[in-house]
Amino acid sequence: MSHDEKGYRAWVFDHPNGYVINTTRSRSPDYMVLHRASCTQVWQYTDMVRPGGFTERESIKVCGLGLDAMRAWAKLHGRPDGTFSKICGICQPAPTPLGTGVVR
């Protein structure tokens, strides 16, 4: 999601078992970090991440219900093998596909 902080946060609360790729606005293949939608790193405001910091400035979020869809998105945006530059060490997303279709 881009430029829709309210919609993004609503999606992660409505889909806690979904996935989020945190990436740059330019969709750099060098920075595509996979998280669980329930991971506080991608929805909780802190002193470092204030309102607007998830989708309205340098970062965007790609939200999806399954790992297959997230891998497909990564492939389309510069990671030919469908991997991610990093897997979040906090939420450690499971490597098992749960559904299909990137939502936003």
LUMTIMAR-359785 format. One line per field, with one value per residue: residue number from 1; residue in three letters; x, y, z of N, C-alpha, C in turn. Coordinates in Angstrom, 1 decimal, padded with zeros to 4 digits. Example, Ala and Ser with C-alpha at 12.3 -4.5 7.8 and 13.67 -1.06 7.14 Angstrom:
2
num: (1;2);
residuo: (ala;ser);
n.u: (013.2;012.8);
n.v: (-005.7;-002.2);
n.w: (007.8;007.1);
ca.u: (012.3;013.7);
ca.v: (-004.5;-001.1);
ca.w: (007.8;007.1);
c.u: (013.2;012.9);
c.v: (-003.3;000.0);
c.w: (007.8;007.9);
REM end
This chain:
104
num: (1;2;3;4;5;6;7;8;9;10;11;12;13;14;15;16;17;18;19;20;21;22;23;24;25;26;27;28;29;30;31;32;33;34;35;36;37;38;39;40;41;42;43;44;45;46;47;48;49;50;51;52;53;54;55;56;57;58;59;60;61;62;63;64;65;66;67;68;69;70;71;72;73;74;75;76;77;78;79;80;81;82;83;84;85;86;87;88;89;90;91;92;93;94;95;96;97;98;99;100;101;102;103;104);
residuo: (met;ser;his;asp;glu;lys;gly;tyr;arg;ala;trp;val;phe;asp;his;pro;asn;gly;tyr;val;ile;asn;thr;thr;arg;ser;arg;ser;pro;asp;tyr;met;val;leu;his;arg;ala;ser;cys;thr;gln;val;trp;gln;tyr;thr;asp;met;val;arg;pro;gly;gly;phe;thr;glu;arg;glu;ser;ile;lys;val;cys;gly;leu;gly;leu;asp;ala;met;arg;ala;trp;ala;lys;leu;his;gly;arg;pro;asp;gly;thr;phe;ser;lys;ile;cys;gly;ile;cys;gln;pro;ala;pro;thr;pro;leu;gly;thr;gly;val;val;arg);
n.u: (000.8;000.4;000.6;-001.6;-002.1;-004.1;-005.8;-004.0;-003.2;-005.7;-006.0;-003.9;-004.8;-007.2;-006.3;-004.5;-003.0;-001.9;000.6;003.3;005.2;007.8;009.1;011.0;009.8;010.7;010.7;012.9;014.9;016.8;015.9;013.6;011.6;010.2;007.4;005.1;001.7;000.8;003.0;004.6;006.5;005.7;003.3;003.0;003.3;006.1;008.7;010.5;009.0;006.5;003.0;002.1;004.5;004.5;003.4;003.4;005.7;009.0;008.7;006.8;004.1;003.5;000.8;-000.5;-002.2;-001.0;002.1;003.0;001.9;003.3;005.9;005.7;005.1;007.6;009.3;008.3;009.2;012.0;013.4;014.4;014.4;012.3;012.7;013.3;014.9;015.3;014.1;011.9;013.3;012.0;009.2;009.4;008.2;006.3;007.4;005.4;002.9;-000.2;-002.4;-003.6;-002.9;-002.2;-003.2;-003.0);
n.v: (-001.2;002.2;005.5;005.3;005.1;004.6;002.7;000.7;000.0;-000.9;-003.2;-004.9;-005.4;-006.7;-009.0;-010.8;-013.2;-012.9;-011.6;-009.3;-007.3;-005.2;-002.5;-000.2;002.9;002.9;000.3;-001.4;-004.2;-004.9;-004.4;-005.9;-006.9;-009.6;-010.0;-011.1;-010.1;-009.5;-008.6;-006.4;-004.7;-003.7;-002.4;-001.0;002.2;004.1;006.0;006.3;005.6;007.4;008.4;007.9;006.9;004.3;004.0;006.4;007.9;007.1;004.4;001.6;-000.8;-004.2;-006.2;-009.4;-012.6;-015.1;-016.9;-017.7;-015.8;-013.6;-014.3;-014.3;-011.6;-010.5;-011.7;-010.4;-007.9;-007.6;-009.7;-012.5;-015.1;-015.2;-014.8;-013.0;-010.0;-010.2;-012.0;-011.3;-011.2;-011.0;-011.7;-014.0;-015.2;-018.0;-020.6;-021.8;-021.9;-020.2;-019.2;-017.5;-014.7;-011.4;-008.8;-005.9);
n.w: (000.0;-000.7;000.3;002.0;004.9;006.9;005.7;005.2;007.9;008.8;007.2;008.1;010.7;010.2;008.9;010.4;010.0;007.6;005.3;005.0;002.9;003.4;001.8;-000.2;-001.6;-004.3;-004.8;-004.4;-005.1;-003.4;-000.9;000.5;002.8;004.5;006.5;009.1;009.1;011.6;012.9;015.1;014.1;011.7;012.0;014.4;015.9;016.9;018.6;016.5;014.3;013.2;012.8;009.4;008.7;007.7;005.2;003.8;003.4;002.8;002.7;001.5;001.7;000.8;000.8;001.5;001.4;001.2;001.0;-001.5;-003.2;-002.3;-002.9;-005.7;-006.2;-005.4;-007.3;-009.7;-009.2;-009.3;-007.9;-009.1;-008.2;-006.4;-003.7;-000.6;000.6;003.2;006.0;008.6;011.8;014.1;013.9;012.4;009.8;008.7;006.5;005.0;002.5;002.7;001.3;-001.6;-003.8;-004.0;-002.0;-001.8);
ca.u: (000.0;001.2;-000.1;-002.9;-001.8;-005.3;-006.2;-003.0;-003.3;-007.0;-005.8;-003.1;-005.6;-008.2;-005.7;-003.3;-002.3;-001.4;002.0;003.6;006.6;008.2;010.0;011.1;008.9;011.2;010.6;014.3;015.0;017.8;015.2;012.2;011.7;009.0;006.8;003.7;000.9;000.7;004.3;004.6;007.5;005.0;002.1;003.0;004.0;007.1;009.4;011.1;008.0;005.3;001.9;002.5;005.7;004.5;003.0;003.3;007.0;009.9;008.3;005.5;003.9;002.7;000.0;-001.0;-002.7;-000.2;003.5;003.1;001.6;004.3;007.1;005.4;005.3;009.0;009.8;007.9;009.9;013.5;014.1;014.0;014.1;011.1;013.1;013.2;016.2;015.4;012.9;011.9;013.8;011.1;008.0;009.8;007.1;006.4;007.7;004.3;001.9;-001.5;-003.4;-003.1;-003.4;-001.7;-004.4;-002.7);
ca.v: (000.0;003.5;006.7;004.9;004.6;004.1;001.5;-000.3;-000.5;-001.7;-004.5;-005.8;-005.8;-007.6;-010.2;-011.1;-014.3;-012.5;-011.3;-007.9;-007.0;-003.9;-002.2;001.2;003.4;002.5;-001.2;-001.9;-005.6;-005.0;-004.2;-006.5;-007.7;-010.3;-010.0;-011.5;-008.9;-009.3;-008.2;-005.0;-003.9;-003.2;-001.6;-000.2;003.4;004.2;007.3;006.3;005.5;008.1;008.3;008.2;006.3;003.0;004.0;007.8;008.5;006.4;003.0;001.1;-002.2;-005.1;-007.1;-010.6;-013.7;-016.3;-016.8;-017.9;-014.5;-012.7;-014.6;-013.9;-010.2;-010.3;-012.0;-009.4;-006.6;-007.7;-010.8;-013.5;-016.4;-015.1;-014.7;-011.7;-009.6;-010.6;-012.5;-010.6;-012.0;-010.9;-012.5;-015.2;-015.7;-019.4;-020.9;-022.5;-021.0;-020.3;-018.8;-016.9;-013.4;-010.2;-008.0;-004.5);
ca.w: (000.0;-000.8;000.7;002.6;006.2;007.6;005.0;005.5;009.3;008.9;006.6;009.0;011.9;009.7;008.4;011.2;009.5;006.3;005.2;004.5;002.4;003.7;000.8;-000.5;-002.6;-005.6;-004.9;-004.6;-004.8;-002.3;000.4;000.5;004.1;004.7;007.9;009.3;009.2;013.0;013.5;015.5;013.3;010.5;012.3;015.7;015.9;017.9;018.5;015.2;013.2;013.6;011.8;008.1;008.4;007.1;003.7;003.3;003.2;002.0;002.6;001.1;002.1;-000.1;001.7;000.8;002.2;001.1;000.6;-003.0;-003.8;-002.0;-003.8;-007.1;-006.3;-005.4;-008.7;-010.6;-008.8;-009.3;-007.3;-010.0;-007.5;-005.5;-002.3;000.0;001.0;004.6;006.7;009.9;012.9;015.3;013.7;011.6;009.0;008.4;005.1;004.4;001.8;003.4;000.4;-002.8;-004.2;-003.3;-001.8;-002.2);
c.u: (000.9;000.2;-001.5;-002.6;-003.0;-005.8;-005.3;-003.1;-004.6;-006.7;-005.0;-003.9;-006.7;-007.6;-004.4;-002.4;-001.7;000.1;002.1;005.0;006.8;009.3;010.1;010.1;009.3;011.1;011.9;014.3;016.0;017.2;013.8;012.2;010.3;008.6;005.5;002.9;000.7;002.0;004.3;005.5;006.8;003.7;002.1;003.9;005.0;007.7;010.0;010.1;006.7;004.2;002.4;003.7;005.7;004.2;003.1;004.6;007.9;009.5;007.0;005.3;003.1;002.1;-000.5;-001.4;-001.8;001.2;003.8;002.9;002.7;005.6;006.9;005.6;006.8;009.7;009.5;008.7;011.4;014.2;013.7;013.7;013.0;011.5;012.9;014.6;016.4;014.1;013.0;012.4;012.9;009.9;008.2;008.7;007.3;006.6;006.6;003.2;000.5;-002.7;-002.8;-003.6;-002.9;-002.9;-004.1;-001.3);
c.v: (001.2;004.6;006.4;004.3;004.0;002.8;000.4;-000.9;-001.3;-003.1;-005.4;-006.2;-006.8;-008.9;-010.5;-012.3;-014.1;-012.1;-009.8;-007.9;-005.6;-003.6;-000.7;001.6;003.0;001.0;-001.9;-003.4;-005.9;-004.9;-004.6;-007.4;-008.3;-010.3;-010.7;-010.2;-008.5;-008.7;-006.7;-004.1;-003.2;-002.5;-000.7;001.0;003.5;005.7;007.4;006.3;006.2;007.9;008.7;007.4;004.9;003.0;005.4;008.5;007.6;004.9;002.8;-000.3;-002.9;-006.1;-008.3;-011.7;-014.9;-016.0;-016.9;-016.6;-013.5;-013.0;-014.2;-012.4;-009.8;-010.6;-010.9;-008.0;-006.8;-008.8;-012.1;-014.9;-016.4;-015.1;-013.2;-011.3;-010.0;-011.1;-011.9;-011.6;-012.0;-011.8;-013.8;-015.8;-017.2;-019.6;-021.6;-021.6;-021.3;-019.8;-018.2;-015.5;-012.3;-009.3;-006.5;-004.4);
c.w: (000.0;-000.5;001.2;004.0;006.9;007.0;005.2;006.9;009.5;008.3;007.5;010.2;011.5;009.2;009.2;010.8;008.1;006.4;004.6;004.1;002.7;002.6;000.6;-001.6;-004.0;-005.8;-005.1;-004.2;-003.7;-000.9;000.3;001.7;004.3;006.2;007.9;009.5;010.7;013.7;013.9;014.7;012.1;010.7;013.5;015.6;017.1;017.8;017.1;014.1;013.7;012.5;010.4;007.7;007.8;005.6;003.1;003.0;002.3;001.8;002.0;001.6;001.0;000.8;000.9;001.8;002.2;000.6;-000.9;-003.7;-003.5;-002.8;-005.2;-007.2;-006.3;-006.7;-009.7;-010.4;-008.5;-008.5;-008.0;-009.3;-006.5;-004.0;-001.8;000.5;002.5;005.1;008.1;011.0;014.1;015.1;013.0;010.9;008.6;006.9;004.4;003.7;002.5;002.4;-000.8;-003.0;-003.3;-003.2;-002.2;-002.4);
REM end
